[in-house]
Each structure stands twice: as structure tokens, then as C-alpha cells.
Amino acid sequence: NVTRQRRNDMYYEVKLKVMKPNKDGLEKEVKEHFITDCSLFAEAEAKGLEQYASDNMESDVFSISRSNIIEIINEKTEDKPFFKATIVDTQIDENGNEKELKYYNLVCAKDLKEANTLMEQHLSQGLSDMRLDAIVKTKIIDLI
């Protein structure tokens, strides 16, 4: 599994409105969600606009937001959905109190069971002091 995160970049969620033909061949506006790693909003917007430019499809970036995803566990290789995993790290502060820190990872998997397995494998690689708290399916369709 490949981990993607460059030190100075962060992840942005980019939402596009795209005109796509439906099953009847008529153009219909659909909303598609992507995630990208870059330094600036402008760079995220440019990546979003490039997504359909080569296909000469009409698209519009209607939303860009900083993502709380800190790591993508594996690259998307097939038409599988992305799942957002919540990882909890329990730390003891200087007063002896437990404090939970939450981190979010993105994992591409065919279903919830596979996403859980992939995250457990990831955590077993030196992150055993952290625990998997939750996994939810996202609307993100690809990494751009």
C-alpha cells in the first residue's frame, strides 16, 4: 500500500458540477467529489478544472474545502469507493489526564469489510497504540 502525503501540502476536497450524458443520452448535471493534495486553493481549483478538460466536458468547481484527511492509505486502482477512517490516539497530558486525538485517513476499498481490514493492517505497521474508531463511506470518487 502506498501512502501519499507531502510534508508542506495538505488535502483539499474539490466538488465539481459536470454535464454528463445519462442513460438516455441527454445531458444532465451531476456533482462529483474529488480529493487532491496541494499547497493552495488555486492549485486545487486548477486540478479540478483540468479533470474534464481533456474530454471537452463542461464542468465547474463549485466548492473547495480543506480536508481533515491527513493520509491516504492506498491508491485507487479500480472503481472502488473511498472510506474515511477515524483513528484515535490516546495520550496522557502533563497532569495525568487522558486526551483523545482524532486523525482521519482515506482508504479505497470494495466495501466496509475490506476498508476495515486495510485500516487494521495499516495500524499494525507501528501504529499499534492507536485504535480504529469508525469508518464511513464518502462521496469522493477519485484522487486528482
C-alpha positions as a printed Julia matrix, in Angstrom:
144×3 Matrix{Float64}:
   0.0    0.0     0.0
   1.22   3.45   -0.9
   0.91   6.37    1.46
   0.58   9.82   -0.1
   1.21  12.99    1.83
   3.86  15.56    1.12
   5.17  17.49    4.07
   4.03  21.04    3.09
   0.9   20.09    1.22
  -2.5   19.3     2.55
  -5.57  17.66    1.17
  -8.43  19.62   -0.34
 -11.85  18.3    -1.23
 -12.95  19.62   -4.61
 -16.56  19.43   -5.74
 -17.46  19.81   -9.41
 -20.67  20.2   -11.33
 -20.3   18.25  -14.56
 -22.59  17.9   -17.56
 -22.67  14.18  -18.39
 -24.9   12.16  -20.66
 -27.41   9.97  -18.82
 -28.61   6.54  -19.96
 -30.99   8.21  -22.45
 -28.13  10.23  -23.96
 -29.42  13.52  -22.56
 -27.05  15.9   -20.77
 -27.55  16.01  -17.02
 -25.71  17.97  -14.35
 -24.07  15.74  -11.74
 -21.98  16.63   -8.7
 -18.69  14.81   -8.29
 -16.34  14.91   -5.31
 -12.56  14.57   -5.56
  -9.63  14.88   -3.19
  -6.29  16.43   -4.11
  -3.03  17.17   -2.36
  -1.58  20.61   -2.99
  -0.4   23.8    -1.3
  -3.01  26.35   -2.35
  -6.75  26.68   -3.03
  -5.87  27.98   -6.51
  -3.9   24.82   -7.24
  -6.84  22.68   -6.07
  -9.18  24.66   -8.33
  -6.84  24.22  -11.31
  -6.67  20.46  -10.73
 -10.47  20.34  -10.56
 -10.86  22.27  -13.8
  -8.3   20.02  -15.55
 -10.26  16.9   -14.56
 -12.64  17.04  -17.53
 -10.86  19.49  -19.84
  -9.31  16.74  -21.97
 -12.77  15.2   -22.51
 -14.2   18.59  -23.57
 -16.87  18.2   -20.9
 -18.46  21.24  -19.31
 -17.55  21.4   -15.62
 -17.49  23.96  -12.84
 -15.7   23.9    -9.5
 -18.39  24.91   -7.01
 -16.69  24.07   -3.73
 -13.17  23.67   -2.37
 -12.52  22.96    1.27
  -9.55  21.96    3.35
  -9.9   18.32    4.26
  -9.21  16.9     7.7
  -7.73  13.82    5.97
  -4.08  13.5     6.94
  -3.21  10.39    4.95
  -4.44   8.29    2.05
  -3.67   4.67    2.79
  -3.84   3.25   -0.72
  -4.15   4.49   -4.28
  -7.38   3.97   -6.17
  -6.76   1.31   -8.82
 -10.29   0.16   -9.62
 -13.79   1.53   -9.46
 -13.99   1.22   -5.68
 -15.35   3.82   -3.26
 -13.32   5.73   -0.7
 -13.94   5.31    3.01
 -12.99   7.79    5.71
 -11.46   6.15    8.78
 -11.31   7.81   12.18
  -8.23   6.83   14.19
  -7.93   7.67   17.87
  -4.64   8.16   19.69
  -5.0    8.32   23.47
  -2.29  10.38   25.14
  -1.62  11.31   28.74
  -1.08  15.04   29.35
   1.28  16.55   31.94
  -1.49  16.38   34.59
  -2.01  12.65   34.05
  -5.31  13.11   32.22
  -6.15  11.05   29.16
  -6.74  13.01   25.99
  -8.03  11.52   22.74
  -6.64  12.89   19.48
  -8.55  12.0    16.32
  -6.94  11.58   12.93
  -8.64  10.86    9.62
  -7.4    8.6     6.85
  -8.88   7.8     3.46
  -8.87   4.22    2.21
 -10.07   2.84   -1.12
 -11.89  -0.48   -0.74
 -14.68  -2.51   -2.34
 -16.75  -2.46    0.86
 -16.74  -1.63    4.56
 -15.23  -5.0     5.5
 -12.25  -4.55    3.17
 -11.78  -0.94    4.36
 -11.69  -2.19    7.96
  -9.16  -4.9     7.08
  -6.9   -2.45    5.22
  -7.01   0.03    8.11
  -6.25  -2.67   10.7
  -3.25  -3.74    8.57
  -2.11  -0.13    8.36
  -2.38   0.35   12.13
  -0.43  -2.87   12.76
   2.59  -1.31   11.0
   3.87   0.58   14.02
   0.69   2.41   14.96
  -0.49  -0.2    17.46
  -1.0    2.44   20.16
  -3.8    3.91   18.02
  -7.23   2.39   17.52
  -9.71   2.42   14.68
 -12.81   4.26   15.9
 -15.08   4.5    12.83
 -15.25   4.04    9.06
 -17.79   5.72    6.79
 -18.25   5.67    3.03
 -17.56   9.02    1.34
 -18.77  10.64   -1.87
 -15.16  11.11   -3.03
 -14.72   9.3    -6.35
 -11.03   9.85   -7.08
  -7.71  11.4    -6.14
  -6.64  14.11   -8.61
